[in-house]
Amino acid sequence: MRRTAEYLGTLLASALALSTQAEDLITVYPAVSDGSRCVIEGRVVAVRQGTVPAANDRRRDNLRRNAGALFNRERKQWPVTVQLGEQRWSVQTDAEGYFSVSIDRLDALPPGWHVVTAATADASGLGELLIVPPGNVHGLISDVDDTIQITEVNDRSRLLANTFLKNALQRTVVPGVGGFYAELAARNELPSAAPIIYLSASPRQLHAGISQFIAHNQLPRGVLITKRITNDATSEPLLDQYAYKTAKLMQLLTLLPHVSFTLIGDDGESDPEIFAAIQRQYPNRVAAIWIRRVNPDTRRPRIEQQGDLSEQLRRFQ
């Protein structure tokens, strides 16, 4: 069997050769708010035409689709109309194809989920805004790779294969996470609007695939956050996951000041250390920390007061 890296290289060249056939795509990233303010972000790009993922797709087809998501052409200085409820805003994309709307008042919108629409002259896209009710005080922030989705980050070949050679319907969910997360959401007055956040270090170009994975495996509805990677100063850290996740966690604590969060991750990278630092800084805002043990190094230290996620998940398997 050919080495995974060599196989990826061959198929990647084939995928890029097909990237000339493109169509407009508008992505509206999900947002969350306590009802006082929010920021709606999105992106307009030209992407290679592709098919909808299927459970029987071949590796070659998956690679072409996944590579096409990474390599696209931004629509620069593109006029976009954003609508939330009865309000509309006219904005323009930046040099990376991104647009943003800052909303200071959400008084007219009730708690729960709301549709956000973004449109250009030729295309439209839908997103969601979650307004967390005042009585929903139990939140969840979950990592994605090797926490809800088996990615095998510690094995480079398997990581590449799981990321590029599979689609959202073929990737493996961690058994039991759906039940455990639903149990945590049920602690709130309105579980359907529970403040569930899926915090991923994957680039936004892969946002759609992760969102499809969450929906396909019937995990509780939540807000998916992915990393903005650009060629300018607005880019979030490409390799510094500690800085990226710490900044996002602090931002979420500020956005939802009435919520205490359960933090869930794995020890494949820096989740235990990041969560411990946040807990020290915000002791009254972290209800619990659960870590899935995936690191092959048996000497990897375990931080006190961080529970073993696998023990919790056995109740739902």
N, C-alpha and C positions, 0 to 999 in steps of 0.2 A: 504493500500500500504506500502511495506517495506521501511524503511528508506534508502535513497540513499547510505549512507556510508556503511551500512551493505550489501547491494546488491553489491556494488563495491568490498567489501572484498571477498565475495563468488565467484564472477566471476573472480577476480584477481587470486585466488588460482587455479582455473580451467585453466586460461590462462597460468600461469607459468608451470603447469604440462605438457603442450604441447610444451614447448620451446626447447625440445631436438632435434626436427627436424629442422635443420638449413641449410642455404645456404649462400654463400658469397654475400655481397652487398658492392658496392663502391659508396659513395656519394661524389660529387664534389660541394662544396658550391659556390654560385655565388659571383662574385667579381666586383669591380668598380674601375675605374682609369680615370685620366685626360689625359692619353696617355704617361705619363713619367715613371711610375713604377706601380707595383701591386704585390699582394701576392695571390697565388692560394692555397686554403686549401681543404682538403678532409679527408675522413675516410674510413677504410676498416673494416668491422665487419662480423660476422656470425650471421644471423638473422633467426628467425623461419619462416618457409614457411607459406605463407598466400595468401589470395585471393585479387583481386582488389576491392576497395570499390564500393558499389552500393547504389543507392538511397533507396532501400528497405531492406537494411541490418538490422538485428535484433541487439538489444543492446548487447546481449551476443557476437555476432560476432565482433562488434565494439570494445568491451573491450578486447577481445583476441588479436585483431590486434594492438590496441593502447598499450596494455601492452607489447606485443612482441617487439614493437619499443623501449620501455624503457629498456628492459632487453635483452642484447645481449652480444656476446663474441667478444672482440677486436682481430684483427689480428695484433699481435705484431711483430715488426721487419720484416715486410712484404715488399718485393721489389715492387715498383710501378713505372710505366712509365707514365709521364704526357706530353701531347702534346697540344700546342697552335699554330695554324698556321703551319709553317714549323719547329718550334722549339720543341725539346724534352729534357726532363730532367729525369734522373734516381734517385729516392729517396727511402727512407725506412720509414715505419711507426714507430711511437714511441710506448711506453708501453701502450698507450690508443688507438692505432689504427689510430692515426692522421698522416697525411703527409702535408708538406708545401713546396711551391716553391716561392722564391722571384725573381721577374723579374725586372731588373733595366732599361731595354730599350724596348719600344714598338713601336719604330719608324716605323717599317715595316707594322704595322696594322692600317687600317683606322678607323675613329670613327664609333661607332655603336656596335652591338652585335656580339660576337665571341664565337664559340664552344670550350670548353676545354674538352679533353678526358683524363681519367686516367684508366690504365689497369694493372692487375696482370696476372699471368700465367693462371688463370681460369675465370676471370671476367673482366668487363669493366663498366665504368660509365661516364656520360656526365654532364657537367656543363656549365656555361656561364660567360663571362666577358663583361661588358659594358664599352666601352671607350667613355666618354662624349665629344662631340664636343666642340671646343672653344666657339662657338656661343650659346650653350645651357647654359644659365646662371641662369635659373629659376628652382630650385630644390624643391623636396618635401621629407620630412622625416615623415613617419606615423607610429604610434603605431599600434598594431594588435588587441589585446584583448580589447573588448568594444569600439574600435575605428572604425575598419572595420568589425569585427566579434563579434557578441553578445555572450559574455562569462559569464557575470554576476559575475564578480570577487568578488563583495561585498556580495554575498550569497554563502557560502561554498558548500552547497549541490548542488545548481544549477551549480556552477563552475565545480564541479567534474563530474556531469552528462553531461554537454556540452562538456567537455574535453575528457572524456573516453567512454561515451555511444553513442556518435555520430561520424560519419565520415565526411570527408571533403565535401561530397555532401549533407549532412543533416544539417550542421551547418548554422546558419542564418546570412546573410550579413546585415550590417547596410544600410538601404535604402538610395540611393542617392550618396554614396561615389564614385561609379564608374564614374558617370557623373562629379562630382566635381573634382576628380583627373585628369580626362581626360582634363577638362578645364584648369587646372593648367599646365599640360604637354604641351598643345597647345600653350602656351606662348613662347615656344622655337623655334628656327630656324628649328630644326629637332625633332619634337615631338616623333617619334618612338624611339629615343635614349635619351629621357628626363631622367634626374637624379632623378628617383623615388626610394626611399629606404623604405622598410618595415622593421621596427626595432622592433623585438619581444624579450621579456624576457623569452620565452619558450626555453627549452633545445633543442640542435641540434637533439636529438633523435626524436623530433616531427617535424623536418624541412619539411619532405616530405608532411605530412598532411596539413601544413599551405600553402605550395606552391600549392598543389592541390586545396585548398579552393580559393586562389587568382585566379587561372586559371579558375576554374569552374564557378566563379561568374563574369568572364570577367572584372576583375579590370585591370587597365593599367599595362603593363609589367614593372617590376622593380626588384631591387636586394633585396632579403630577407636575413636579418641578424638574426640569432638565437644564443642563448647563449651556449658557450662551458663549459660543466660541466664534470669534471674529478675527479679522486681520487688523483691527484698530484698538484704541485704548479702552473701548467699551467691553472687551472680551473678559470673561471670567477666567480664573486660573486654569490652564490646560492640564497641568500635572499635579498641582498642589491641592490635593483633595481635602486636606486638613483645613486650609484657608477657605476653600469654597464652601464646604459643609458648615463650618463654624459660622461664616457670614450668613448663610441661609437660615440656620437655626435661630440666630439672634434676630434676624428680620422677622421670622414667623412669630417669635415671642413678643415682638413689638406690635405686630399687626393684630394679634389676638391676645390682648392683655388679660382677659378674663379666663383664659384656658390654661390648665395644667396638662402637660403632655407625657405620655408614655413613649420612650424612645426605643426603637428596635433596629438592630443592625447585625453585622457579623464581624468576626475578628480577622477576616482575610486581609484587611488593610487597617485603617485607623479609627473605625467607628468607636471602639471602647474608649480610646483616649479622648476623642472629640466629645463624646457624650459625658465623660467624667468631668471634663473642663467646663462644659455647659452647666452641669449639675452643681459644681462648686460656685459658679457665678450666679446661678439662679436656683437656689436650693428649694424655693417654694413653688417653682414652676415645672419641676421634673417629678412626676409621680412614680415612675419606675423605669428601669433600663433592662432590656432583654437582648442577649447576644447569641447569635447562632455560631457555634464553634466549627469553623471550616479550615483554619490554618493548620497545615501539616506539621508545623514545628510544635512539638509537644512541650517545649520550654517556653512557649508564648505565655507571658504572665496574665493572670486573670485578675481583673479589678474587683475589689470587694464591693458588695451590694449590687453587682450586675448579675442578673439571673441567666440561667441557661435556657435559651429560647426553645431548644428541642424538647425539654421537659414539658413546657407548656403545650407545644404542638401535639404531643402524643395523645392528649385528651380529645383531639379532633380528627384523629386518623382512623 
